Structures are given as C-alpha cells and as structure tokens.
Amino acid sequence: MSIPKNYRVLFMQGGASLQFSAVPLNLAKQHFRAGYFNTGYWSQKAMAEAKTYVDVVELANSAASGFKSFPQMLQPIDEQMDYIHCTPNETIGGVELYDWPDTFSIPLVADMSSTILSRPFDVSRFGVIYAGAQKNIGPAGLAIVIVREDLLAGSEVDADIPKLLNYQALANANSMLNTPPTFAIYLANLVFDWLIEQGGVSAIEKMNLLKASILYDAIEESTLVNNDIEPGLRSRMNVPFFFHDTDLQNDYLKQAEENGLLNLNGHRSAGGCRASIYNAMPLEGVEALVQNLKEFEKNHV
Ligand code: PMP
C-alpha cells in the first residue's frame, strides 16, 4: 500500500462501526465539529454515531440522484472543522468514489472498508483510514486503522476516550493494550501473504478491473436486469443489479443457488441482487455468474 513512514497501523476490535465513534473521540478535540460527505447507507451510519460526540455538518450529499452519483456540495468546508469524513466505497449502494475535494489542512478521514487492498491509492491524501477486515483482509470484528502520527490523540490518558479506542494508547502498545483478536490477526496475515503472492495491490487491481468489467458488460447487455449507477462510479467490489420484473428475480435467485451461485440476494435495505466480488472471488466465479445470467435470460425472454 506504500504507507508513508509517518503513519501508524493499528489493529483494533469492534469492526468498522466502532470507528464511527473512535474517529470523533480521537480527532474532534478543538472545535467538536466535523464535516461529512453523505454518500449513502454507511456514511449515514457514521454521521448518526458521530452526532453523539460532535456537531456533524453534512457537507454534501447525493440524495437527489438516489445516492448514485458524486455528492453535491451543500456548504463549503471551513476551518472550524476538526476533520472531514468520506466513504469511498458505499458497499450497499455499489458506488465507488475516487476524487475528494481539497480539504486544505483539515484531515480527511476515510471509511475504506470496501476499498482497502482492492486497488492502490495515495495514503498521504488521508489523515485516518479505517476498514473492517471482513472484505479484503480477514474475519469480521477486526478493524485496521491507519493514522497519520500527528493525529494520534496526543495522550495515552484522555478521560474522554475509552482507553481501547485511544489511538495514541494503541500505537504505544503496538495494538496490544489487551489480548488482541489473535486468530483474526493470524488469518489476516495469511491473507496478506496470499495477496503478496498474487503480485500485491497493483496486480489485484488489474484482476478486480477485469472481473468488474466482465460483470458490468453482462448487466449492460442484459434485457432482464440493470444497474443505474453513474458508469464512472460503479463499484468494483460490490455489484448490485435489479430485475425489471421482480417476480423473475425470485426465480433467478432460486435457480442461481441450485447452481452453486450463493448469496446473490441484495442487502435487506436495498433489495435486488448483489454480487460481492472482493479480492477473494476468483475470475472463474464471475465468469460462472455471467454464464448463468445469460442462460437464465435465454430461457426467460
Ligand atoms: N462501512 C462500510 C463501508 C461497510 O461496508 C461496512 C460493513 N459492510 C461497515 C462500515 C460496517 O462494518 P462492521 O460490520 O465491521 O462494523
């Protein structure tokens, strides 16, 4: 990932969701105010949790497009913000966002749960990056936090920050303030080794681009399903698709499962279908899905 030397990598517990609290607790020390890009389900979860601790400013949102395009600015970034939060991959919406506006000296914090290790990105653009491990790293429950050193809480003892969420305390203890989730970390290490064997993050990006393009091409060609995310913002990791005829969708999911294509049901809040094609999904898995979609279509038009 080419993480610069002035960053610390922390192994934490509580998944990505606990970072929704850890971020404001560690970073909002001056103004108790933070800007959030509202790009869909997960950024809204992060905002809701942060409201317990700080004054949350909704900087931008993409509600007008149903969260399918880049968010429109609602108000400018100002100096009274302790940090600015973004979600580069909205897992449920299937939207992947790349270029964030300049936040000047205000640290940009990113929930990279569905982005991390899928492609190279410039770590130095961010003050804090956090990710739940369960997509491209290892078992659920483990979270990886990459913090620029100057943003560590400053003190190991801060009455406002529970010790296990205190980035400085964790950094000082090499993430071993208490018994770390050893098995999850062990598995993450195996996944890191596997990724290095694949050629690392740039090699896996090529594979991910190939997998995603095969699947989106099939969706574009299909007369039964569609994906209406703006083409440049379609996620490489999670691909939602919707049947025009919802009755047909149930038949589709049933026969897909009979053919060994599992967990294609969309997220309960989004409906439709969703193919999760994280690093661990081989090209053959995507090819099998495309083949199955085509056959289903042949039999149903
Ligand atoms: N953020 C994003 C972008 C996610 O995709 C998820 C999980 N799907 C979460 C946060 C929540 O992660 P966790 O379940 O590890 O708390």
Residues whose N, C-alpha, C, O or C-beta is under 5 A from the ligand:
A	BS01	PMP	G14 G15 A16 S17 L18 W42 N89 T91 D111 S113 S114 G132
